[in-house]
Amino acid sequence: MLELAIGIILGGCALGAGCAMIAGIGPGIGEGNAVAAACEAIGRQPESRSAVTTTMLMGCAVAETTGLYALVIAILLIFVAPGRFVNILLESIG
Amino acid sequence: MKTIDPTIKKETAFIAGMTLILSALMEAVFLIVGRWDLPVLFGNLLGSGVGILNFFLMGIGLQKALDKDEKGAKATVAFSHQLRFFLMALALVLAGVLDCFNLLSTVLALFFPTAGVYMRAFSVNKEAKEEAGE
């Protein structure tokens, strides 16, 4: 029974980590759209390339943060959470 | 080989400087709390190094994408993003698996470049306001 409970905890953590990684897709799409718009802007006003590049770089770095959050949550679910949850389970059993 | 855009060099230098300052602050906090040890330092070095490298690679990816058409730019950036995401995941897995890295300090250090970007946005806004005031 204990093995089953530990298995459920590990499976839940792995599933949670996988679900968290779905958030990693969004920043890629968002960055692609931002760069496509920047290409268009530079095509229209080539002299503004430097200013557009700076703004785009900052925007992309901020957009990427959500992906990083997801990655960190996934890593914590894989490396930290199972141990904690199993400890809680063992303590509750006594 | 194509030269790197001066804007990217400038921004990366700023982000590296901010990351260095924030890393020093974090080390000081760990020292004050009494939880400082070598894994904290190594984790900090790994996290901040990967964070700065990620920002620099993003700049290079964007520079390449700007020379392409809309569809090509989207594909280039998406590919670059996947590669950099993999790099960060690798760093975090290393920090989780190896005992010589502290996971908490690695995770925190990975967010320092983002904090630097927010600070940069403030300074850019200030410069714009000053220019508008002149």
Boltz contact constraints between the chains, C-beta under 6 A:
constraints:
  - contact:
      token1: [A, 24]
      token2: [B, 85]
      max_distance: 6.0
  - contact:
      token1: [A, 28]
      token2: [B, 78]
      max_distance: 6.0
  - contact:
      token1: [A, 28]
      token2: [B, 81]
      max_distance: 6.0
  - contact:
      token1: [A, 31]
      token2: [B, 77]
      max_distance: 6.0
  - contact:
      token1: [A, 31]
      token2: [B, 81]
      max_distance: 6.0
  - contact:
      token1: [A, 32]
      token2: [B, 74]
      max_distance: 6.0
  - contact:
      token1: [A, 32]
      token2: [B, 77]
      max_distance: 6.0
  - contact:
      token1: [A, 32]
      token2: [B, 78]
      max_distance: 6.0
  - contact:
      token1: [A, 35]
      token2: [B, 65]
      max_distance: 6.0
  - contact:
      token1: [A, 35]
      token2: [B, 73]
      max_distance: 6.0
  - contact:
      token1: [A, 35]
      token2: [B, 77]
      max_distance: 6.0
  - contact:
      token1: [A, 36]
      token2: [B, 70]
      max_distance: 6.0
  - contact:
      token1: [A, 36]
      token2: [B, 73]
      max_distance: 6.0
  - contact:
      token1: [A, 36]
      token2: [B, 74]
      max_distance: 6.0
  - contact:
      token1: [A, 39]
      token2: [B, 66]
      max_distance: 6.0
  - contact:
      token1: [A, 39]
      token2: [B, 70]
      max_distance: 6.0
  - contact:
      token1: [A, 39]
      token2: [B, 73]
      max_distance: 6.0
  - contact:
      token1: [A, 50]
      token2: [B, 7]
      max_distance: 6.0
  - contact:
      token1: [A, 53]
      token2: [B, 7]
      max_distance: 6.0
  - contact:
      token1: [A, 54]
      token2: [B, 7]
      max_distance: 6.0
  - contact:
      token1: [A, 57]
      token2: [B, 11]
      max_distance: 6.0
  - contact:
      token1: [A, 57]
      token2: [B, 59]
      max_distance: 6.0
  - contact:
      token1: [A, 58]
      token2: [B, 117]
      max_distance: 6.0
  - contact:
      token1: [A, 58]
      token2: [B, 121]
      max_distance: 6.0
  - contact:
      token1: [A, 61]
      token2: [B, 117]
      max_distance: 6.0
  - contact:
      token1: [A, 62]
      token2: [B, 117]
      max_distance: 6.0
  - contact:
      token1: [A, 65]
      token2: [B, 114]
      max_distance: 6.0
  - contact:
      token1: [A, 71]
      token2: [B, 88]
      max_distance: 6.0
  - contact:
      token1: [A, 71]
      token2: [B, 89]
      max_distance: 6.0
  - contact:
      token1: [A, 72]
      token2: [B, 107]
      max_distance: 6.0
  - contact:
      token1: [A, 75]
      token2: [B, 92]
      max_distance: 6.0
  - contact:
      token1: [A, 75]
      token2: [B, 96]
      max_distance: 6.0
  - contact:
      token1: [A, 79]
      token2: [B, 96]
      max_distance: 6.0
